Amino acid sequence: MTADLHDLVRRWDAQQAAYIAGREQRFTAMLDVLELTVGGDATIVDLGCGPGSLTRRVLERFPRARVVALDYDPVLLALARKTLSEYGERVTVVDVDLLDPHWTDGLGALSAAVSTTALHWLAPDELLRLYARVHALLTPGGVLLDGDHFRFDDRDPVLQKVALAHDERTQQVAFAAGAEDWATWWDAARAHPALSPHVAERDRRYGARTSAPATTVDFRLAALRQAGFGATGTVWQLLDDYVVWAQK
């Protein structure tokens, strides 16, 4: 059954890549910046870890790193716990709601915080509060890396159109090559005997939540500065897909 779950993570990565053209390049950029700033002997929190895609890459790249992987989705948490268990005490998977003001309780000081394709679920005011709480957790010199689509707005109509066309082409090519879409992957996850017991709780937690408005990269950078970070910037970009960086 564990092999089936590892295959489900592989399929997750494939369906995510259908929506994110530079997903692996984004991961690599984040890992490179971690290496050059906090080094490999670090304690890192993964905000919205999902099934552990970024956490696994951090642990593989940095054999002495320790990761605290946080998420609120019971299905993805179960998948992460089962497929990351090979890393033993180097990884801790925690069920936590990032909207809870006490989510940082018990975490202790951190070298870095990372997130990818997760924090867009937060409303702008929620994101600002999250960044401030992360800033408080980080040791001096600690960094935050947030990789996601930060959509162009009406100030950039040409790039907005190009980015949309690029997304559509990426999906067409991936699906034609056999990649699953979001709904198909979730159908498989819900039906898996190791994950199906968590489906009802997932539906309860997310049933009343609504999508947050899209934010631009300049909003993200301004929010990081407002949260107290002294240095901020963009360390990777492919159209409206970015990795933003901030250092305490």
Secondary structure, DSSP 4 states (H G I P E B T S, - for coil): -HHHHHHHHHHHHHHHHHH-TTHHHHHHHHHHHHHHHT-SS-EEEEET-TTTHHHHHHHHH-TT-EEEEEE--HHHHHHHHHHSGGGGGGEEEEE--TTSTTTTTT---EEEEEEES-GGGS-HHHHHHHHHHHHHHEEEEEEEEEEEE----TT-HHHHHHHHHHHHHHHHHHHHTT---HHHHHHHHHHSTTTGGGHHHHHHHHTT--PPPP--HHHHHHHHHHTT-SEEEEEEEETTEEEEEEE-
